Amino acid sequence: MHQILADFSVSISELKKNPSALLSQVSGSPIAVLNHNKPAAYLVPAETYEAMMEMLEDYELAKLVEARRDDKSKAVTVSLDDL
């Protein structure tokens, strides 16, 4: 059984009928779009999607920083006066 990660769910057929009314009804909450009672997609508000993308980018940058921090053999010593 698939876990549905949203408080609201809708079938694809229901979504096609009146997507604008559905979006206003859920007040910005994520919506699970179901196909044969299984999650096929999630609709999230644009602001939520943008925040998720920023968090993902921050996470990827943090992983890069950690990887570079662990590889000190490539480190270059620089004095503040040289900058």
N, CA, C and O of each residue as an XYZ file, in Angstrom:
332
protein
N       0.834     -1.181      0.000
C       0.000      0.000      0.000
C       0.882      1.249      0.000
O       1.888      1.305      0.709
N       0.510      2.229     -0.781
C       1.275      3.468     -0.895
C       0.814      4.483      0.152
O      -0.382      4.644      0.391
N       1.769      5.157      0.764
C       1.464      6.195      1.736
C       1.113      7.479      0.992
O       1.788      7.855      0.034
N       0.065      8.141      1.434
C      -0.338      9.422      0.839
C       0.178     10.522      1.748
O      -0.188     10.590      2.921
N       1.020     11.376      1.210
C       1.706     12.400      1.999
C       1.037     13.765      1.866
O       1.715     14.774      1.671
N      -0.286     13.798      1.971
C      -1.032     15.047      1.902
C      -2.332     14.872      2.670
O      -2.848     13.762      2.796
N      -2.855     15.978      3.182
C      -4.128     15.925      3.898
C      -5.312     15.835      2.943
O      -6.391     15.384      3.328
N      -5.112     16.261      1.700
C      -6.181     16.251      0.715
C      -5.778     15.361     -0.450
O      -4.613     15.323     -0.847
N      -6.754     14.649     -0.990
C      -6.494     13.830     -2.173
C      -7.649     13.981     -3.148
O      -8.774     14.304     -2.765
N      -7.343     13.740     -4.421
C      -8.331     13.883     -5.483
C      -7.953     12.919     -6.600
O      -6.774     12.657     -6.837
N      -8.961     12.399     -7.281
C      -8.664     11.555     -8.437
C      -8.333     12.449     -9.626
O      -8.676     13.632     -9.641
N      -7.680     11.889    -10.594
C      -7.348     12.649    -11.801
C      -8.622     13.152    -12.472
O      -8.664     14.276    -12.972
N      -9.655     12.321    -12.483
C     -10.932     12.719    -13.092
C     -11.536     13.930    -12.386
O     -12.016     14.854    -13.042
N     -11.513     13.929    -11.050
C     -12.035     15.062    -10.285
C     -11.205     16.319    -10.538
O     -11.747     17.420    -10.634
N      -9.904     16.148    -10.644
C      -9.015     17.285    -10.887
C      -9.327     17.937    -12.229
O      -9.309     19.162    -12.344
N      -9.608     17.134    -13.230
C      -9.915     17.656    -14.568
C     -11.196     18.476    -14.591
O     -11.314     19.412    -15.382
N     -12.153     18.140    -13.740
C     -13.456     18.811    -13.752
C     -13.356     20.289    -13.413
O     -13.896     21.128    -14.134
N     -12.675     20.615    -12.330
C     -12.611     22.013    -11.908
C     -11.377     22.247    -11.037
O     -11.487     22.349     -9.815
N     -10.199     22.333    -11.670
C      -8.972     22.477    -10.879
C      -8.924     23.767    -10.057
O      -8.395     23.761     -8.946
N      -9.459     24.856    -10.571
C      -9.414     26.121     -9.827
C     -10.206     26.042     -8.532
O      -9.750     26.516     -7.492
N     -11.392     25.444     -8.591
C     -12.213     25.312     -7.390
C     -11.522     24.421     -6.366
O     -11.561     24.692     -5.166
N     -10.902     23.377     -6.840
C     -10.185     22.465     -5.947
C      -9.044     23.178     -5.248
O      -8.874     23.036     -4.037
N      -8.269     23.934     -5.987
C      -7.132     24.638     -5.388
C      -7.590     25.659     -4.355
O      -6.948     25.807     -3.315
N      -8.678     26.361     -4.616
C      -9.158     27.342     -3.639
C      -9.765     26.654     -2.422
O      -9.732     27.206     -1.322
N     -10.309     25.473     -2.598
C     -10.925     24.729     -1.503
C      -9.902     24.257     -0.471
O     -10.217     24.198      0.718
N      -8.702     23.925     -0.893
C      -7.695     23.393      0.036
C      -6.817     24.470      0.651
O      -5.972     24.160      1.491
N      -6.989     25.704      0.262
C      -6.303     26.854      0.873
C      -4.790     26.715      0.927
O      -4.183     26.996      1.961
N      -4.174     26.288     -0.163
C      -2.720     26.238     -0.225
C      -2.091     24.976      0.304
O      -0.864     24.873      0.323
N      -2.868     24.022      0.731
C      -2.313     22.757      1.212
C      -1.951     21.859      0.036
O      -2.527     21.994     -1.043
N      -1.005     20.944      0.231
C      -0.682     19.994     -0.842
C      -1.865     19.074     -1.132
O      -2.662     18.766     -0.247
N      -1.963     18.644     -2.385
C      -3.029     17.739     -2.810
C      -2.382     16.520     -3.462
O      -1.549     16.652     -4.358
N      -2.773     15.339     -3.005
C      -2.318     14.105     -3.648
C      -3.275     13.803     -4.796
O      -4.488     13.735     -4.599
N      -2.731     13.623     -5.982
C      -3.530     13.268     -7.149
C      -3.421     11.756     -7.317
O      -2.331     11.214     -7.505
N      -4.567     11.087     -7.245
C      -4.589      9.632     -7.258
C      -4.993      9.087     -8.620
O      -5.859      9.639     -9.298
N      -4.356      8.008     -8.999
C      -4.706      7.261    -10.198
C      -4.889      5.810     -9.753
O      -3.934      5.157     -9.333
N      -6.102      5.320     -9.847
C      -6.435      3.981     -9.357
C      -6.077      3.840     -7.874
O      -5.517      2.831     -7.445
N      -6.415      4.880     -7.106
C      -6.202      4.930     -5.650
C      -4.736      4.869     -5.230
O      -4.436      4.523     -4.087
N      -3.836      5.196     -6.125
C      -2.415      5.284     -5.793
C      -1.927      6.688     -6.148
O      -2.342      7.243     -7.166
N      -1.057      7.266     -5.329
C      -0.547      8.604     -5.637
C       0.182      8.619     -6.987
O       1.121      7.854     -7.208
N      -0.262      9.490     -7.868
C       0.378      9.657     -9.173
C       1.182     10.959     -9.213
O       2.166     11.072     -9.943
N       0.747     11.933     -8.420
C       1.420     13.227     -8.395
C       0.956     13.989     -7.157
O      -0.021     13.619     -6.505
N       1.680     15.055     -6.854
C       1.285     15.958     -5.784
C       1.235     17.367     -6.345
O       2.119     17.781     -7.096
N       0.197     18.098     -5.976
C       0.103     19.512     -6.315
C       0.457     20.304     -5.075
O      -0.121     20.100     -4.008
N       1.400     21.198     -5.218
C       1.771     22.060     -4.091
C       1.724     23.499     -4.568
O       1.956     23.768     -5.746
N       1.427     24.432     -3.665
C       1.432     25.844     -4.054
C       2.818     26.257     -4.555
O       3.833     25.692     -4.147
N       2.841     27.230     -5.427
C       4.102     27.697     -6.010
C       5.093     28.120     -4.923
O       6.287     27.836     -5.028
N       4.607     28.794     -3.887
C       5.494     29.252     -2.817
C       6.133     28.064     -2.098
O       7.312     28.105     -1.744
N       5.353     27.013     -1.886
C       5.870     25.817     -1.227
C       6.922     25.143     -2.096
O       7.970     24.723     -1.606
N       6.635     25.045     -3.389
C       7.585     24.426     -4.316
C       8.893     25.212     -4.339
O       9.974     24.624     -4.294
N       8.797     26.536     -4.409
C      10.000     27.369     -4.429
C      10.809     27.190     -3.141
O      12.037     27.118     -3.185
N      10.131     27.120     -2.007
C      10.827     26.913     -0.726
C      11.495     25.544     -0.698
O      12.612     25.406     -0.197
N      10.817     24.535     -1.232
C      11.401     23.194     -1.279
C      12.651     23.178     -2.156
O      13.641     22.537     -1.804
N      12.619     23.869     -3.281
C      13.773     23.914     -4.170
C      14.949     24.631     -3.508
O      16.099     24.222     -3.675
N      14.665     25.699     -2.756
C      15.727     26.398     -2.036
C      16.346     25.500     -0.962
O      17.564     25.476     -0.788
N      15.496     24.764     -0.248
C      16.001     23.852      0.778
C      16.842     22.744      0.156
O      17.870     22.360      0.713
N      16.420     22.236     -0.977
C      17.181     21.193     -1.660
C      18.528     21.725     -2.125
O      19.547     21.045     -2.006
N      18.528     22.935     -2.651
C      19.791     23.543     -3.087
C      20.725     23.749     -1.901
O      21.921     23.476     -1.996
N      20.182     24.231     -0.780
C      20.996     24.414      0.431
C      21.561     23.082      0.914
O      22.718     23.007      1.329
N      20.750     22.041      0.860
C      21.193     20.713      1.281
C      22.334     20.220      0.395
O      23.332     19.698      0.893
N      22.183     20.386     -0.917
C      23.230     19.943     -1.842
C      24.515     20.732     -1.643
O      25.607     20.167     -1.721
N      24.397     22.034     -1.386
C      25.589     22.838     -1.112
C      26.256     22.403      0.194
O      27.484     22.371      0.281
N      25.461     22.072      1.200
C      26.019     21.613      2.474
C      26.769     20.300      2.286
O      27.825     20.103      2.887
N      26.238     19.398      1.460
C      26.935     18.143      1.186
C      28.257     18.412      0.478
O      29.257     17.757      0.772
N      28.278     19.358     -0.445
C      29.501     19.713     -1.156
C      30.530     20.296     -0.195
O      31.712     19.962     -0.268
N      30.084     21.161      0.701
C      30.981     21.749      1.704
C      31.583     20.651      2.580
O      32.787     20.655      2.835
N      30.763     19.718      3.038
C      31.256     18.626      3.878
C      32.266     17.764      3.122
O      33.285     17.367      3.687
N      31.993     17.476      1.859
C      32.915     16.650      1.071
C      34.249     17.367      0.893
O      35.308     16.748      0.991
N      34.197     18.660      0.632
C      35.436     19.412      0.449
C      36.178     19.589      1.768
O      37.408     19.611      1.795
N      35.434     19.715      2.855
C      36.063     19.869      4.166
C      36.808     18.591      4.540
O      37.867     18.648      5.164
N      36.263     17.451      4.162
C      36.897     16.170      4.478
C      38.145     15.916      3.628
O      38.995     15.116      4.021
N      38.275     16.575      2.479
C      39.411     16.368      1.586
C      40.400     17.525      1.735
O      40.508     18.379      0.854
N      41.109     17.543      2.842
C      42.020     18.645      3.144
C      43.323     18.565      2.357
O      44.137     19.486      2.421
N      43.535     17.479      1.617
C      44.767     17.356      0.847
C      44.824     18.387     -0.293
O      45.906     18.716     -0.778
N      43.677     18.883     -0.709
C      43.634     19.882     -1.789
C      43.553     21.312     -1.257
O      43.415     22.259     -2.031
N      43.638     21.464      0.052
C      43.513     22.787      0.668
C      44.719     23.648      0.313
O      45.844     23.161      0.196
N      44.457     24.930      0.147
C      45.510     25.892     -0.167
C      45.573     26.897      0.985
O      44.552     27.454      1.386
N      46.765     27.121      1.507
C      46.933     28.080      2.582
C      47.017     29.464      2.004
O      47.791     29.726      1.083
N      46.197     30.367      2.562
C      46.131     31.753      2.082
C      46.106     32.655      3.289
O      45.424     32.369      4.273
N      46.848     33.748      3.220
C      46.795     34.709      4.314
C      45.752     35.774      3.967
O      45.444     35.999      2.797
N      45.227     36.412      4.984
C      44.241     37.456      4.755
C      44.820     38.616      3.978
O      44.099     39.280      3.234
N      46.103     38.876      4.133
C      46.749     39.978      3.408
C      46.783     39.715      1.898
O      46.759     40.650      1.097
N      46.839     38.427      1.518
C      46.847     38.082      0.109
C      45.489     38.281     -0.555
O      45.405     38.425     -1.775
N      44.451     38.288      0.230
C      43.107     38.456     -0.314
C      42.873     39.905     -0.585
O      41.796     40.280     -1.051
